Amino acid sequence: MTLQLLLTADRLLPRPSTPVEDGAVLVEGDRILAAGPRAEVAAQASPDAERLDFPGATLLPGLFNAHVHLAFDATREMLPNFLASDDAALRAGAKDRLGQLLRNGVTTVRDLGDRDALGARVRAELAAERIAAPRLLTAGTPLTVPNGHCHFFGGEVADDGAIRALIDANAAGGADVIKVMASGGQITEGGADMWESQFDVRQLHLIVAYAASHGLPVAAHAHGADAIETSVEAGVRTIEHCTWLTGPRQQDRRDGVATRMADEGIAACSTSSRNWRVLAERMGEELARNVYGRLSWLEELRVPLLSGTDAGLPGSVFDDPVGALELYEWLGFGRRRILEIATEDSATGLGLGDVTGRLAPGLSADVLVVDGDPLTDLSALRNLRLVLARGSRI
């Protein structure tokens, strides 16, 4: 018989919008049995349940990071380091970075680009070794054009047949999502610029339809406004970066496209790490408010937002989710709303709303205990007392 675990604290955030004073969570195995007022939940606990009380603390769902690259080490030399690493080194690095994420309260991770099904293989190894780790969704090798953005992952596709073949290979390798580089990016020399499209709408329709034949959604890397528009037209599930660029430091926010995203539930992932402060200093206040202000604009139009940091790129570390969330506070988002984005909204956007993202009976036991109250001060999320990842205690 699995022993129950009863966690009690001064406050409970079963979902950030509905705080409960003097709350509790009852866990059995990898599932939540009950969550709510302490007296009500405690009455449901078995006599031999383990009981842990955390005075002055808050219970809340585990955090999400919906855009990482576990194959990268977040240093300035991340790309040459990746290219020089053998498979064993990449697997060891990915496991270490998953550990960093978990120890900092991130219990669900989506990796959006690696080579040779690295993420899926690491996930299987950790499960076989019974090592606690975040829930991991993985894309495998991203689709890109010849010599296109992130071609070094091995995902160059020159025609429709190659597109189908790579999607087949990713699906067979255990991918949970298909990633397409709909626009160029900033870490690939000689490829398309960030605002330039790499695939046309016909090709994107093919990618979405063929991925769907495997039961997989599509995540589109799209900095360019044109790439965002064609990706939305094709029916992707998420837009990564979503910066609406038409040239260097030039944006074209398209209300009609964003409204369609909202209507169809297509989420935007900001992919901003704690680096946002450094970048804002370099850009200056006015430009920074404009660049990052796209998130406020998307929020006003009710576009779903996902919490993701592009961890693995230079300076985009794996161990500071709070530093990334503070961008939203700088933009004027309320703390309840920020926590919603980092938990239940990200769960819904990734198709996991019935699995995690809230503390409710039947959902996965992904639970944080933090000293203080993150609804009063986000930095309370740095004061972790306990992490449960699918019931495994960290």
MARPA-265917 format. One line per 8 residues: number of its first residue (from 0); their letters; for each residue x, y, z of C-alpha. Coordinates in Angstrom, 1 decimal. Each point is the difference from the previous one (the first is absolute). Example, Ala and Ser with C-alpha at 12.3 -4.5 7.8 and 13.67 -1.06 7.14 Angstrom:
<rs>
0 = as = 12.3,-4.5,7.8; 1.4,3.4,-0.7
</rs>
This chain:
<rs>
0 = mtlqlllt = 0.0,0.0,0.0; 1.4,3.4,-1.0; 0.5,2.3,3.0; -1.9,3.3,-0.1; 1.7,3.4,0.4; -1.8,2.9,1.6; 1.5,3.4,-0.6; -1.3,3.0,2.0
8 = adrllprp = 0.9,3.7,-0.2; -1.2,3.5,0.8; -1.5,0.3,-3.5; -0.8,-2.1,-3.0; -0.2,1.1,-3.7; -1.9,-2.9,-1.5; -0.1,2.4,-3.0; 1.4,3.6,0.4
16 = stpvedga = -3.4,1.6,-0.4; -1.5,-1.8,3.0; 2.4,0.2,3.0; -1.1,-1.9,3.2; 1.3,1.0,3.4; 1.2,-2.9,2.3; 0.0,-2.5,-2.8; 1.1,-3.6,-0.7
24 = vlvegdri = 0.8,-2.5,-2.7; -0.4,-3.7,0.4; 2.1,-2.2,-2.3; 0.0,-3.7,-0.6; 2.7,-1.4,-2.4; 0.2,2.3,-3.0; -3.6,1.5,0.4; -1.7,2.7,2.0
32 = laagprae = -2.9,-1.4,2.1; -1.2,3.3,1.4; 0.9,3.7,0.2; -1.7,2.7,1.9; -0.5,1.3,3.6; 2.2,-1.8,2.5; -2.8,-1.5,2.2; -1.9,-1.4,-3.0
40 = vaaqaspd = 3.0,-1.6,-1.6; 1.5,-1.3,3.2; -3.2,-1.8,0.8; 0.5,-2.0,-3.2; 3.5,-1.1,0.9; 0.6,-3.6,1.2; 1.2,-0.4,3.6; 3.4,-1.1,-1.2
48 = aerldfpg = 0.5,2.8,-2.5; 3.3,1.9,0.2; -0.7,3.6,1.1; 2.2,3.0,-0.8; -0.9,3.5,1.2; 1.6,3.1,-1.4; -0.8,3.1,2.1; 0.2,3.3,-1.9
56 = atllpglf = 0.1,-1.9,-3.4; -2.1,-0.3,-3.1; -1.1,-3.1,-1.9; -0.3,0.4,-3.8; 0.2,-1.9,-3.2; 3.4,-0.7,-1.6; 1.2,2.4,-2.6; 0.4,-0.4,-3.8
64 = nahvhlaf = 2.8,0.8,-2.4; -1.5,-0.5,-3.4; 3.0,0.8,-2.1; 3.5,-1.4,0.8; 2.9,-1.6,-1.8; 1.5,-2.6,2.3; 2.8,-0.6,-2.5; 1.4,3.5,0.6
72 = datremlp = 2.0,1.1,3.0; -1.0,3.7,0.2; 3.6,1.2,-0.4; 1.3,2.3,-2.7; 1.6,-3.0,-1.5; -3.2,-2.0,0.0; -0.1,-0.8,-3.7; 3.7,-1.1,-0.4
80 = nflasdda = -0.4,-2.0,3.2; -3.1,-1.7,-1.4; 1.7,-0.8,-3.3; 3.1,-1.4,1.7; -2.0,-2.2,2.5; -0.5,-3.7,-0.5; -3.3,-1.6,0.8; 1.1,-1.1,3.6
88 = alragakd = 0.9,3.6,0.8; -3.2,1.4,-1.3; -2.1,-2.5,2.0; 1.9,0.8,3.1; -0.4,3.7,-0.5; -3.7,-0.3,-0.7; -0.5,-2.0,3.2; 1.8,2.6,2.0
96 = rlgqllrn = -2.0,2.8,-1.5; -3.3,-1.8,0.7; 1.2,-0.3,3.6; 0.7,3.7,0.2; -3.5,0.7,-1.3; -1.6,-2.3,2.5; 1.9,1.3,3.0; -1.2,3.5,-0.9
104 = gvttvrdl = -3.7,-1.0,-0.1; -0.5,-0.9,-3.7; -1.9,-3.2,-0.2; -1.0,0.0,-3.7; 2.4,0.8,-2.8; -0.3,0.1,-3.8; 3.2,-0.4,-1.9; -0.3,1.5,-3.5
112 = gdrdalga = 3.0,-1.2,-1.8; 2.8,-2.6,0.2; 1.6,-2.7,-2.1; -0.5,-3.7,-0.2; -3.0,0.0,2.3; 2.2,1.1,2.9; -2.9,1.1,2.3; -2.1,-3.1,-0.5
120 = rvraelaa = 3.0,-2.3,0.7; 0.9,2.0,3.1; -3.6,-0.2,1.2; 0.0,-3.8,-0.4; 3.3,-0.3,1.8; -1.1,2.0,3.0; -3.2,-2.0,0.2; 1.9,-3.3,-0.2
128 = eriaaprl = 2.4,1.2,2.7; -3.0,1.3,2.1; 1.6,3.4,0.3; -2.3,2.9,0.8; -0.3,2.4,-2.9; -2.4,2.5,-1.4; -2.6,-1.2,-2.4; 1.7,0.4,-3.4
136 = ltagtplt = -1.7,0.7,-3.3; 2.5,-0.1,-2.9; 0.0,1.0,-3.7; 3.0,-1.9,-1.2; 1.6,1.5,-3.1; -1.6,3.2,-1.3; -0.9,0.4,-3.6; 2.0,2.7,-1.8
144 = vpnghchf = 0.9,0.8,-3.6; 3.4,-0.9,-1.5; 2.6,2.1,1.9; -2.9,1.4,1.9; -0.3,1.1,3.7; 1.3,-2.8,2.3; 1.0,-2.2,-2.9; 2.7,-1.4,2.3
152 = fggevadd = -2.7,-2.2,1.7; -0.2,-1.9,-3.2; -3.5,0.9,-1.1; 0.5,1.5,-3.5; -2.9,-0.8,-2.3; 0.0,0.9,-3.7; -3.3,-1.3,-1.1; -3.3,-1.5,1.1
160 = gairalid = 1.4,-3.5,0.2; 2.7,1.1,2.3; -2.5,1.8,2.2; -2.1,-3.1,0.4; 3.1,-2.2,0.6; 1.3,2.2,2.8; -3.4,0.2,1.6; -0.2,-3.8,-0.2
168 = anaaggad = 3.4,-0.3,1.6; -0.8,2.4,2.8; -3.2,-1.8,0.8; 1.7,-3.3,0.0; 2.7,1.4,2.3; -2.6,1.0,2.6; -0.7,3.7,-0.8; -3.0,1.6,1.7
176 = vikvmasg = 0.0,3.0,-2.4; 1.4,0.9,-3.4; 2.1,3.2,-0.1; 0.3,2.0,-3.2; 2.3,2.9,-0.6; -2.5,2.2,-1.8; 2.4,3.0,0.1; 3.7,0.6,0.3
184 = gqitegga = 1.8,0.5,3.3; 3.0,1.6,1.5; 2.3,-2.9,0.8; 0.4,-1.3,-3.5; 2.6,1.7,-2.2; -0.9,0.2,-3.7; -3.6,-0.9,0.4; -3.2,2.1,-0.3
192 = dmwesqfd = -0.3,3.1,2.1; -2.3,-0.2,3.0; -2.8,1.8,-1.8; 0.3,-2.0,-3.2; -2.3,-3.0,-0.6; 1.5,-3.5,-0.7; -3.2,-1.9,-1.0; -3.0,1.2,-1.9
200 = vrqlhliv = -3.6,-0.6,1.1; -0.5,-3.1,-2.2; 3.0,-1.7,1.6; -1.1,1.0,3.5; -3.5,-1.5,-0.7; 1.7,-3.2,-1.1; 2.1,0.0,3.2; -3.0,0.5,2.3
208 = ayaashgl = -2.1,-2.6,-1.9; 2.7,-2.6,0.0; 0.9,0.6,3.6; -3.7,-0.4,0.9; 0.0,-3.4,-1.8; 2.4,-1.1,2.8; -2.1,1.7,2.6; 2.5,2.8,0.5
216 = pvaahahg = -0.4,3.8,0.3; 2.4,2.4,-1.7; 2.1,2.8,1.7; 1.2,2.7,-2.4; 3.1,2.0,0.6; -1.2,3.3,-1.4; 1.7,3.4,0.5; -1.3,1.5,-3.2
224 = adaietsv = -3.5,1.4,-0.3; -0.5,-1.8,-3.4; 1.2,-3.3,1.6; -2.4,0.5,2.9; -2.9,0.7,-2.4; 0.7,-3.1,-2.2; 0.5,-2.2,3.1; -3.4,1.1,1.4
232 = eagvrtie = -1.6,-0.6,-3.4; 1.4,-3.5,-0.1; -1.3,-0.8,3.5; 3.0,-0.5,2.2; -0.5,-0.4,3.7; 2.5,2.5,1.3; 2.1,2.9,-1.3; 3.4,0.2,1.6
240 = hctwltgp = 1.6,3.5,0.5; -2.9,1.7,-1.8; 1.9,3.3,-0.5; -1.8,1.3,-3.1; 3.2,1.2,-1.7; 0.1,1.4,-3.5; 3.6,1.2,0.1; 2.7,1.0,2.5
248 = rqqdrrdg = -1.8,1.5,3.0; -3.2,0.3,-2.1; -3.2,-1.6,1.2; -3.4,-0.4,-1.7; -2.5,-1.2,2.5; -3.0,-1.3,-1.9; -3.2,0.2,1.9; -1.9,-2.3,-2.3
256 = vatrmade = 2.6,-2.8,0.3; 0.2,0.4,3.8; -3.8,-0.1,0.3; 0.0,-3.2,-2.0; 2.5,-1.4,2.4; -2.2,0.8,2.9; -3.1,-1.4,-1.7; 1.7,-3.2,-0.9
264 = giaacsts = 2.0,-0.5,3.2; 3.4,0.3,-1.7; 2.4,1.0,2.8; 3.0,2.3,0.0; 3.2,-0.9,1.9; 2.1,3.1,0.7; 3.3,-2.0,0.4; 1.4,2.8,2.3
272 = srnwrvla = 2.5,-1.1,2.7; 1.4,2.1,2.8; 2.1,1.5,-2.8; -2.9,2.4,-0.6; 1.5,2.5,2.5; 3.4,0.1,-1.8; -1.7,0.3,-3.4; -2.3,2.8,1.2
280 = ermgeela = 3.0,2.0,1.2; 1.7,-0.4,-3.4; -3.1,1.0,-1.9; -1.0,2.8,2.2; -3.3,0.5,1.8; -2.1,1.1,-3.0; 1.0,-2.8,-2.4; -0.1,-2.6,2.8
288 = rnvygrls = -3.6,1.0,0.9; -0.9,-0.4,-3.6; 1.7,-3.3,-0.6; -1.2,-1.7,3.1; -3.3,1.9,-0.1; -1.2,-2.5,-2.6; -0.8,-2.2,3.0; -2.3,2.5,1.6
296 = wleelrvp = -1.6,0.6,-3.5; -0.5,-3.8,-0.4; -1.5,-0.2,3.5; -2.5,2.8,-0.8; -1.1,-1.9,-3.1; -0.4,-3.2,2.2; 2.7,-2.0,-1.8; 1.0,-2.9,2.2
304 = llsgtdag = 3.5,0.5,1.4; 2.6,-2.7,0.9; 2.8,0.2,2.5; 3.3,-0.8,-1.8; 3.6,1.3,0.1; 2.0,-1.5,-2.9; 2.3,-1.4,2.7; 3.2,-1.2,-1.4
312 = lpgsvfdd = 0.8,3.0,-2.2; 2.8,2.3,1.3; -1.0,1.4,3.4; -3.4,-1.7,-0.1; 0.6,-2.1,3.1; -2.0,-3.0,1.2; -0.1,0.9,3.7; -1.8,3.4,0.2
320 = pvgalely = -3.6,-0.3,-1.1; -0.9,2.9,2.3; 2.4,2.4,-1.8; -1.9,-0.7,-3.2; -3.4,0.4,1.6; 1.0,3.4,1.3; -0.2,1.3,-3.6; -3.8,-0.2,0.2
328 = ewlgfgrr = 0.0,1.9,3.3; 2.1,2.8,-1.6; -2.6,0.1,-2.8; -2.8,0.5,2.6; -1.4,-3.5,0.2; -1.5,-0.8,3.4; 1.7,-2.8,2.0; -3.1,-2.2,-0.1
336 = rileiate = 0.0,0.3,-3.8; 3.7,-0.8,-0.2; -0.4,-3.1,2.0; -3.0,-1.1,-2.2; 2.2,0.3,-3.1; 2.8,-2.0,1.7; -2.3,-2.8,1.1; -3.6,-0.6,-1.2
344 = dsatglgl = 0.1,2.0,-3.2; 3.2,-1.7,-1.1; -1.5,-3.3,0.8; -3.1,0.8,-2.1; 2.1,1.3,-2.9; 2.1,-3.2,-0.1; -3.1,-2.3,0.2; 0.7,-0.9,3.6
352 = gdvtgrla = -2.9,1.8,1.7; -1.5,-3.3,1.1; 3.4,-1.3,1.3; 1.7,2.8,2.0; 0.2,3.8,0.5; -2.4,0.1,2.9; -0.3,-1.7,3.4; -3.2,-2.0,-0.4
360 = pglsadvl = -1.1,-3.6,0.7; 1.1,-2.4,-2.7; 2.7,2.2,-1.4; 3.7,-0.7,0.1; 1.7,0.7,3.3; 2.2,2.9,-1.3; 0.2,2.1,3.1; 2.2,2.8,1.3
368 = vvdgdplt = 0.4,1.2,3.6; 1.6,3.5,0.2; 0.6,2.2,3.0; -2.0,3.2,-0.1; -2.8,0.9,-2.4; 0.7,0.3,-3.7; -3.2,2.1,-0.4; 1.7,2.6,2.1
376 = dlsalrnl = 3.5,-0.4,-1.3; 1.0,-2.2,-3.0; 3.5,-0.5,1.5; -1.7,-2.4,2.5; 0.2,-2.5,-2.8; 3.8,-0.1,0.6; -0.5,-1.1,3.6; -0.9,-3.7,-0.8
384 = rlvlargs = -0.6,-2.3,2.9; -1.2,-3.0,-1.9; -0.6,-1.1,-3.6; -2.2,-2.9,-1.0; 0.3,-1.2,-3.6; -2.7,-2.6,-0.7; 0.1,-0.8,3.6; 3.8,-0.4,0.2
392 = ri = 1.5,2.1,2.8; 2.9,2.4,-0.7
</rs>
